[in-house]
Amino acid sequence: MKEWDWEKAHSLVPDLPADFREYALELFDGYHTLYYHGRGVNQTVICPVCRHAERYGSRTRIYPKSGERALCISCGRRGKYRHALRTERPSVNEIYIFIGQKYGEKGFILRGFKATLIERSPLSKQVQYKDEEPFEIRLSEHRRLYITRDGYEKEYNDPKWETLHRTASGYATAWAEDEFSIHWGAAYGDNYKKFIIHLYPGIIEEMKGTAAEYSMMQSLYGPEPQAEYYLPIPKFSYAGCVNLTIWDFLASYAKDRKLEILFKCGLTNLAISKLAGEPLHYNWRGKTPWDYLKVTKERFKWMCKHNPSTRMLEICRYERKHGLRLDEESCNTFGASGMTAAELGYYIRFMSPKQLSNRLLKYTGKKGDLRQIHITYRDYLHMREALEYNMNDSIIVYPRNLREEHDKMVIEQNANEAAKRQKEAEKRFRKIRERFKGAAGVYMFEEKGLMIRIAKNASEIVEEGRQLHHCVGGDTYLKRHADRKSAILFIRHAKDPTVPYITVEIAPTGEIKQWYGIHDTKPDKKKIEKFLKDYQKQLDLKALAKEAKVKICATERVAV
Ligand SMILES: [Zn+2]
């Protein structure tokens, strides 16, 4: 590859089209400033571009106000009113313009300009329109993307934003107040252009015969491309929605001309995902398109017909890597389900790809959503496996009613998790069981249909927390109870002694630290408060201290 010569490259850059400045000016429609002065019915509005002035008569009943929308009756330019005397600063607006041009021998260059529109008040003390123009357009070029024939691409960003043109030539005649004629402005509708990057028209034509001719820009941006474009991100792609400018597109193309292959083969989903920045890891050394994509030749043909997503590309690669030989129907099913290669790998531990495809189609039926069915089936199998079912049993792997069996598994899994948690707590907090033996009598009390007692074991506390949906089953309370720093007590109805109702935490001093019912609420508050007061009165505080202290002495003895 030749050494890149900046000076030479810059010297080959062609002149801007003769109408470029005019084109830039037109883009500012909606962003002009119309200056007004005078009072009441004697107001005058001046357009800095066409320099037309309009005196407002009482018949128009329109009184310009600063910041309101304005229209120049003479040239039709739209913008906002500004008082001609109240500010010395000119109004300044900026836009960005890209332009694509041929350059040198079959080269193509994309150039980025900032256009600045400066409009001055005709009555400003600092500005004499005799010397200076009422408005000017400044064009500064700050980016260049060179695309050359031999696959060489260079991006140039000028840190100084070199100002190439300073004045709006052709508008240099004098501005004289006497020449003002009368017209009236009107409030304008909402159709202001949103300021975006603009693209000088004719880029597709300009690309012909250059190194950028086969960029396939047309297939993505249409025959009349805009500078900015929201890519329609394909389904089952990992990328989000991206705003891809022509600039980014051409730079990507110049860096990876294999994009051309993807577009030409109809693999636009992959091409767009690649442009959106998804790393697709192609085989650069591949001599054929299928080698390049790392799929089989047969699958490549299928892909060209079906325009797959990146997820499906991964499945096609998985197929080649593991010698799966998928049939067309399976490919269509997997593609539509949005399944990943890893998920396919999971499924085929239990069934062949063909069986999987048949199953998914059967569960989906005519009305179902293949994607939803795939997720349900995957989760179902995961749960079955986690619950240690026999995965060789076809009744388990192929449930007759998928939804029903899935929901059953959810319930079973939740129950299983609760049981696991209880088992684990029981193991870690064995001391709770020991504590119960000596403390049961100390804490027991019954009055008016309510009873209170200390927790028997860890799993009972866990279950209490689960059923009442509060946090007593967490490690904090289990540990405090096991270490006798406080005691967890249950208030229950004497006739339903197994049903959780109120949970109480009590200090070794007999102080009630907290009590809660379901979801951290305080049901039957007065009744419970009265009950707890009576309970505290009859508590044997000495026995309580002793019960709590036993543990403390024991630890001390161990420590010594
Ligand atoms: Zn005008």
Residues whose N, C-alpha, C, O or C-beta is under 5 A from the ligand:
A	BS01	ZN	C47 C50 R51 H52 C72 S74 C75 G76
